[in-house]
Amino acid sequence: MAISFEWKGHDGNDWNFVISPTNVIGFYGPEGYGSPIQVGQYNDSMHIRTSLSDDTDACAPPHLTNLKYISDTEVSINGDSPVALTSVVDKNCIMIHVKSDTNITIIGSRLYAYDGTNVDNPPPNIIFKAFKLGDSSWSQPMGRSNALNCGTSDAGTDHYFYIGMSLSPTSTGASTSFVIRFEIDVQ
């Protein structure tokens, strides 16, 4: 059995922003791509960055939809006034497509951020917030033991999960010890 994971963002027309294994999701401040997020604030823009060593924005306008944490139950979508988290639709999220060459049933799935070395360690100097589509409140899935439960999926070869994310730095400087991980349990 071969299983693959594909992360994508919606460009307003279709799921055309592919977040490949060789690039990263970048969270940025109010001036857009490359601008810092102030300590204690949350991201004002999200982009696909081609790599940590290459400072190129791979998602030319329109960019990934930015979901900014406002409160445990509110979000700002692309800088608009805060709305209830339940107002978010699939096209606002990152889509994680799990594809298998045989039918599988996903009996559990989880998403969390970690330090890039040990899945039990939260990322340093960051507060990471996330939710799955339909949730009424944000979670803080930092380290595997605090993972966001992303649910199950019936037997099939294609499975889709829609996730919203936001982050805030707790100190100045770039944080590169930060990985977002999605895991599944199959039957």
N, C-alpha and C positions, 0 to 999 in steps of 0.2 A: 504494500500500500504506500503510495506517495501522497503527501499532503503539502500544500504550499499556502503561504499567507501573502496577501497583497493588500497594501494600505493605499487608499486613494482619497483625494479631496475633490469636491464638486466645484466646477468652474462657472456655474450658472447655467450651463447647457447639458453637461454630462459629467461623469466621473473621470475626467481627463488628467487630473493631477496625480500622477503615480509617485508614491513615496517609496523609492527603491532601497534595497539594502546598501547602496553606495551613497545615499544622501540622507539628510536629517531634516526633522521638523524644527524650524527656528521660531522662537517666541521673541517678539521685539516690542519696543516702546512706541510712543505716540508719533514719532517721525517716520515710522515704517521700517522697511528692511534695513537692518544694521544698527538701528537706534537702541540704546539701552533701556531696560525697564528699571525704573527707580525702585530702590529698596522699599518694601512695604506696599508697592503697587502691583497690579497684574498686567499681563500682556495686552497691548493695544493692537497688535497685528501678528499674524502667523504666516510663515512662508516655508517653502521647501528650499533648503540650502543644499548645494550639490555635495558638500562634504565639510568636515570640520576644518580641513586645511585649505579649502578653496572657498573664497568668500563670494560665491555667485548665487544669485537668486534664480532657482530653477522654475518657479511658477510666475511667469510674467503676468501682468495684469490681465484679467482679474485674479486676485490672489486667493489663497485659502480663506474660508470664512473664519473670522476671528470670534471666538467665544471667550468673553472676559468675565471672570468670577466677580460678582458684585456682593452677594451674600450667600448663605447656605442654600437659599431657594431662588435666587435671581441671577440673571445673566444679561450681559450687554452683547448684542449680536452686531458685529461690525461698527461699533461705536454708537449705536442707537440707544435710546432710553432703556433702562432696565425693564425686563419682563420676567415672568415666572419661567423657571427652568422647563416646565412642561410645555412651553410655547415653541421650543426648539423642534425643528423637523429634520428628517434624515439628511437632506442636502446641506444643512449647516454643520454636520458632523464629519469626522474622519470615518470612512467606511473600511472595515477590515473584512476582506473576502477570504474565507477559508475554502480551499478547493482540494478535492480528493479524486483520485482516479477510480475509487470504488465507493460505494455507499458507506457513509459513516454516520453515527449518531453522536452529537456532541453532548455529553452528559454534565459538563461543567466548563466554564471559561472564566478567565480572570485577567485583569490588567493592573499593572503597578509600575511605579518608577523606582529605580534603585541606583546605586553608585557606579554601576558599570563593571564591578568586580564580584561582589557578593550579593545575590538576590535578596538576602535578608537585611541588607543595609540600606536605609533611606539615602537619597541623593543629598550631598552636603550643600548647604547654603541656598536651598530652594524649598518652597512650599508648593507642592504639586496637587492640583485639584482635577477631578475627572467625574464623569457620569456616563451612564449608558442611556441611549434614547428612551424616553418614557419615565426616567427617574424624576422625582420631585425635589430632590436635594443633591448637592455635590457631595462627593466623598473625597477623602485625602489618602489615596492609595500609595503610600510611601513604604517600600519594602514588601516582600511577598506576604508576610503575615497580616498586612493591612490591605490586601488586594481588593479591587473593585470586582464584585461578582457580576459578570456580564451575561450570565444565563446559559441556556441550553439551546439545542437546535435538533429538530427531527431528522430522521435518516434521509440522506441525500448526498450529492457530490458537491453542491454549492451551499455555503452557509455565510450569512451576512450579519455583521455586528456594527452598530453605529455608536461612536464614542465622541464625547466632547471633552476638551482639555483646556486648562489654564494654569499659569504658574506665576509665582512671585519670588524674587530674590530676597534673601535675608541678609546678604552682605554685598559689597561692591565687587566688581570684577566678573569676568566671564566664567561660567560654570560648565566645564566639559566632562565632569564626572557624573553624568546623568544619562540614563537609558530608560526608555519606556518599553515594557515587555508585555506581550499578550500570549497567554497559554491556554491550551484546551486539553480536556480529558475526553477520549473517544471510546466508543464501544462498537 
